[in-house]
Amino acid sequence: MSTDIERNFGEQPIAGIMREHNLRSHDLVAASTEQITHKMVSRACKGRRLTPKVQAKIGAALSRAAGREYAPQELFTY
């Protein structure tokens, strides 16, 4: 029995939302009022497991950049 935690979940809905709004990682980093990095955004899109705190930071940056409020359940499938 393996106790390994699954860390890769494949492309997440946030990636599609960013494409829909023509946003890049840099746009989210620039729009954020908190400290986030391009690497954090890239990991979010690729489906690497993120902590709830990082998910919230990226969600807030996306909401600000897109001009629409997004819930974490809309952005991540895990």
Secondary structure, 3 states (H helix, E strand, C coil): CCCCCCCECCCCHHHHHHHHCCCCHHHHHHHCCCCCCHHHHHHHHHCECCCHHHHHHHHHHHHHHHCCCCCHHHHCCC
